[in-house]
Amino acid sequence: MTEIEYALYRKKRTLLEVCQEFGIDVDDADISNIETCSSCSIWYKSVELIPDLDGNPICKVCNRFYGL
């Protein structure tokens, strides 16, 4: 994980906030290993998310609360 991914992982921060904190342009940010849960908007590793019935990635917590 890159330092940007580490700063976002399991947090509800925006990519813009983290890029401003590190002084990096948003277009140059490498976030290929993580993505947000489409329900709660918390960042997780891509392998930790599961697709719901519409194909949107959701985390296990949201899956337990809301279902697929």
TABEL-V304984 format. One record per backbone hydrogen bond with DSSP energy under -1.0 kcal/mol. NH is the residue of the N-H (numbers start at 1). CO is the residue of the C=O. Records with the same first field share a line. If there is no record, write none. Layout:
BEGIN
NH->CO + CO
END
This chain:
BEGIN
6->2
7->3
8->4
9->5
10->43
11->8
18->14
19->15
20->16
21->17
22->18
23->19
24->19
28->25
29->26
35->44
37->42
38->57
41->37
43->11
44->35
46->33
48->45
50->58
52->56
53->68
55->52
58->50
63->59
64->60
65->61
66->62
67->63
END
